[in-house]
Amino acid sequence: MQINLDIDYSLFKSRREQVIDFLKEKNKNIENGLVILFSDFESERYLFRPESSFYYLTGVSEPGAVLLLYFDGRQYLYLPNYGGIREKWVTSEININNNVEEISQKMGFTEIKYLGSSINSFSFNSLFSQEKYFNLLLDIDIFLKNFEKKEIYTLLDLENNNKYFTQINIYKNILELYPEMANITGDIAPLVHFLRRFKSEVEIDLIYKAIQITNIAHDAAAKVIAPGRIEREVQAIIESVFIQTGAVRPAFPSIVATGKNTTILHYTKKDQELMPGDLVVVDIGAEYGMYAADLTRTYPVSGQFTERQKEIYNIVLETQVYVESIAKPGMYLNNKNFPEKSLNYLAHKFLESYGLGQYFAHNIGHFLGLDVHDVGDNNYELQPGDVFTIEPGIYIPEENLGIRIEDDFLMVEDGVVCLSFGLPKSCDEIEKLMKE
């Protein structure tokens, strides 16, 4: 059996214990409780990435894995039984063959088990069968029979049904076998999302490394942007820098948009030629250690901004500087019930003072972490430990003019710290960078 020795698994165990302690405090009148979490399944063509909340609580990057946490302290990790075939086809982080007890202890689990009978394949798909999940179902059955007063929790995220679509489908299959579970099932998503919002020093360090890599990629992109290039050529340079400097993959599909495409927020085609006098919006982020960066700069194709471009660019920059100055604990990222304390509302009002409010088509920012648009409830005030973006933009379709500036910030006791501080941002700085 193998594990990633670079990971401090005690951190994940402490998170699991934090979840159980909270649920036990909430459910003092029950005999025992159970948390069931499912990871994602791998695609045949893409590098596997585990479901973020599952990874947050386990540190495990194996497809098809399942976590069982009992209120009495037992913690079990279940892995698909490939019958010895998988290691001939793909690399796995964990292979059950020997030293299972030692590795279980190191990772903080009571035991690591096979999910069920051998599937005689190198991959584990989402199609449910009792045989594939036999051992898990057996333990659930024992739990249901042994305790009269009990609760079960899983990730449902009732406000966003698509987030855990795969996981919910597996759980529904289990409910068909044990319909009595439906009346004792609670949603653990709000609790896990709340915990994920506030970043530890380890998490901040990983985000900062992702940002540093993204800064290097922006630097490389700025130096190759020129008339005649195709958008995807710039993308290729960006993503090659990601890999060369330690990132596993982009945290999201890279956006490289020029001309009229700068006004399309999530532009994806990347087949447009860069033309003299146009702009290029480069919205990119590396993923490092499962954590995301998200940084946007707008570059002039010819290496110099026109006066009109500079005018709009400076207004966008002023907006970001303004929002950064008022971002403090107690404010909200976006809360319509408290507009006077909402960074999003105040950013839009700021741009309205320039008569440009109608050209700001999105929110001022989003939480950042294991996901580029990370979990976080906007009904809670911003607090130290929050990491989020501030990304004002102006998009004027009739002028084929779109400008966005985005940086990543950490909330501290007296305001915010810009984690992406090293990346050139003013018009003069960008023009200087492009000439180097």
N, C-alpha and C positions, 0 to 999 in steps of 0.2 A: 504494500500500500504506500502511496506517495502523497505528500502534501506540499504546499508552497511554504518553504521555510522562511521566506521574507515577510510573511504575514504574522502579526501579533494576534493570535486567536483569543487571547484573554480579553481583548477589547470587545469582540463579538459576544463572548460569554457574558460579560458584564451588561451588555445591552439586553440580552435575553433575560437575565435576572431582573433587570429594571422593568421590563414588560410584565413579567410574572408578579413581581412585588406590587405593581400598580393594580393588576387585575385581582390579586388576592385581597388587597385593601378594599376594592370596590365590591367584592363578592364574599363577605365574611360569613354568610349563612349557608354556604354550600360545602359539601364534603371534599370535592375535588373538581378541578377544571382542566381544560385541554385547549392548547393552541395548535392549529394545523395550518402550515404554510407550504405553498408549492412554488418551486422555481419554474422557469420557462423551459421550452423545448428547443432543440437546435434545428437550424435550417441546414439543408444539405450543402448550400453554396456559400454560407457566410460564417464568419467566426462567431462562435456562440458567446452570448452575453446573458448572464443570469438576470432574473427579475430583481430590480434594485432593492426592494424592501426585504426580499429573501436574502440577498447578499448582505445587507446591512446587519442582519441578525445572525448570519452564519459565517460569512467570509468564504462561502463555497461557490465555486464556478462550474459545477457539474450539471448538465441538462437532466431534467426529469427528477431532480432531488426533492425530497419532502422532509419537513421538519415537524416533529411532535414535541411540544413542551407541556409537561404536567405541572399543575399547581404545587404538587408535593415535591418538586425539585428535579424529577427525572427529565432528561433531554435526549431525544433520539433523532439521528439523521438516517434517512433511508435513501439508498441509491439503487438505480436499476441494475438488474442482474443480466449482464450481457453474455454470460456463459463462456468467458474467456476470449471472446471474439474481438471485442472493441479495441484492445491494445494493438491489434494487427493493422488497424485502419486509421485510427486517430490517436492524438495525445490526450490523456485524461489527467486531471489534477489528482484524483483519488482513484486508486485501484484496490479493491478488496482482494487480497491474497494472503498476506501475513502481517504480523505486528498490528493487528486491528485494535487490540486493547490499548496498546501504547499510543497509537495515533488518536484514538477516541479520547483518551485522557488529555493529550496535547491540545486537541481542538476544543475541549471542554464539553464533550458529549458523554452521556452515560454509556451509550453504545452506538456503533454504526452498523446498520443492518442492510440486507438486501430488501428491496421493496416487495419482491415476490419471486415467482418462478422464473427460470431462465427464458429470455426472449429469443435467444439464438440469433442475435443480430448485433451490428456495431452501433446502431442508433436506436433511440427511444422516442417514439412519436406520441402525439397527444391522444390517440385513440384509446379509450378506457376499456380495460378488461379486468375481471376479478383475479385472474391468474397473475397478471403483471403487478397487481397491488395486493397480493394475497397476505403478506406479512403485515402490511400497514392496516388492512381491513381487520385482520385478526386482533391486533392491538386495540383498534377502535371498538370492536365488538366486546372485548374484555372490559374496557373502560365503561361502556354503556351498561353492562350487566352488573358491574361491581359497585356502582355508586348510584344512590337514589337522588340526591341533590347535587346537580352538576351543571356546568356551563361549558360551551365550546365556542372558541373564537377563530375566525379566519379573516383573510383580507377580502372585503366585499366592496368597499368604497362606494357606498350607495349614491353619492352625489356625482360619481363619474363612472358609469357602468362599464365603459370600455377599457378602463385602466387595467383591470385584472380579469379580462375576458376569459383567457385560457384557464386561469386558476379557478374561476367561478364555475366553469363548465365541468372541471374535474370534480369539484365539490358537489355539484348537482348530481353527478353520477353516483357519488357516495350516498347522497340523500335518498336516492331511489332504493338503495339497499337498506338504509336505516332512516325511514321517514320521520321517526321520533326525534331525530337530531334537529329538524327544522325549527322546532319550538324552543330549543335551547341554544341556538346559534346566534352569536353576536358579531358585530363588525369591529375588527381590531385596527382597521385602516386609520381612523382619526388619531389613535394613540401613537401608532408607528410613524405617521406623518409628522406629528408634533415633535417626536424625538428626533427625527431626521432633520428638522428645520434648523436646529441649533448645533453648529459644527464644533467638534472637538479640535484640539491643536493638531492631531494627526490628520484629520480631514482637511483643515485649512492648509496644512503643508502640501497635501496631495493636490488640492485645487490650485495652489500657488505654482506648483511644478507644471501643471497643465497650462496655466497662464503663461509661464515663461516659455514653454514650447510654442505656444500660439503667438507670442510676441516675435519669436525668431521667424516663424512662418510669415507673419505680416511683413517683417523686414525684407524677407526674400521676395515676397509678392510685389512690394513697392518698387523693387529694383528691376523687375522684368516687365512691369506694365508699360506698354508702349503701343502706338498705332500699328495695326496689322496683326497683333496677337488675337487669338481666339480665347473666349472666357475659360474654356476647359483647359487650355494650356496653363493659365495662371493657377487654376485649381490643382493641376497635376504637380506643379512646383510646391504649392502649399502642402499637399498631402504627402509628398515625398519627404519634406522637411519634418513633418510629424513623425514619420517612421524612423528617420535618421536620428532624431533627437529623443527617442524613448517613448513616444506615444504608441498605444496599441492600435488606435483607430481614431478617426474624427468622432467627436462627441455627437455630431449631427451632420446631415448632408451640407457640405460647404456651399455657401452662396457667393458666387462671383457674377455680378450683374452690371452691365454697361448700357449706356444710352437710355432708351425708354424702359429697359428692364430694371433700372434703378428704382422705379416707382412700383415694382411688383415685390411685395414684402418677402415672400418665400419662393423666389424665382428658382427654377430647377434646370432648365434646358442647357444653358451654358454653351450655346453654339454661335453666339453673336461675335462678330469681329469688333475689336476695339478701334474706335474712330477718333481722329484728332478733334479736340475740343469737348469731348464727352467725359463723363465721370465713370468710375467703377466703384460700386459698393462691394466690399469684401467682408462678409460676415462669417467667421470661422471659429472653431474651437477644437482643441485637442482633448482626447481623453487619456488621463494618466492615473493608474491605480484605481480605475473605475470612476474617477471624478472628472467633471467637465469644466472646461473654460468656455467663454462665449464673448468674443471681442469683435467689434465692427469698426472699420475705418472706411472713409471715402476718399478715393485717389483721383486726381486729374490724369487722363490718358496721356496728355501732352507734357505732363510734368509741372504745369503751372495752372492754377485756377483762373478762370475768367473773373471779371469784376462781379458779375451776377452770381456766379457760383460761390465766390468768396463771401458775398453779402449773406447768402442763405446759410452757408457753412458756419459763419460766425454766430448767427442767431441760434443754430442748433447747438453749438458749443456753449454759448451763454446759458442756454436752457439746462444743459447738463451741469454746468458749474453752479447754477442756482439751486437745482435739486440736490446736488451734493452738499451744499451749504446748509440746507434745512433738514437733511436726513439725520434724525436723532432718535434714540430710544423713545418710544411712546407715539411716534408717527406710524402711519400705515403705508404699506406699499400701494394698496388700492382698496379703499373702503368707501362705498357710496354713502354709507350712513354717517360718516364723519368727514365730509369733504374738506373742511379746514385743516384736517390732519392727514389728508391723503396725498401722498407724493404724486400720484397719477393725476388727480384733479388739479393740483397746484401747477404741475407742468403744463397741462393743457391751458390753464388760465394764463400762464406766462406767455405761451405762444399766441394766444388770442390777443394779447396786448400789442403784438406786431401785425395783427390781422391775418395770421397764418394758422389759426387753430383748426380750420377745416382740412388742412393738409397734414395733420398729425393723426395717423390712422390706427394707432395701436397704443397699448399701455406703456407706461414709462419704464417698466422693468418686470423681472420675474425672479423667483428664487433659483439658486444654482447649487448643485451638489452632485449626487449620484446620477441624476438626470439633468439635462440642460435646462429644461423647464421643471424644476424640482418641486416636490410636494411642499405644501405650506398653505395654511389657512389665512386668508386676508382679513378675517375677522379678528385676528390677534395682532396686537401692536408689535412693531419691530422691536427686537431686543438684542443685546450683545450676543454674538454667535451667529446671527443671521448673515448669510452671504447671498447677495442679489445683484442684478444688473441695473444700471441706469442707462437707458438707450433712447434718447429723443431722436426724432427724425422728421423731416419735412419731405413730402412727396407731391410734386406738381406735375401731373401727367401731361398737361398742355404744353409744358416746356421740356418734356423728357428729362426732368430734373428731380433726382432723388438723392437725399443726403441723410445718412445715419451715423451716429457716433455712439459706441457702446463700450462701457468698461465694467469691470467686476469689483464689487465693494464688500467689505466686511464691516458689520456694525459693531462698534465698541461703546464704551461707557459714555463718551462725550460726542459721538458723531460717527462718521464712517472713515475707513481707510481704503484708498484705492489700491487694490491688489495688482492692477495692471499698469502701475504708475510709469513703467519704463518705456511705454509705447508712444512714439511721437503722435501729437494730436492737433496742434494748431496748424493753420495753413502754411505758415513759414516753416515749421518743423517737417511737415509732410513733403513740401517742395524740396527742402534740403535733403531729406532721406532719399527721394527719388533721383536726385542728381549724383548720389554717391556711387 
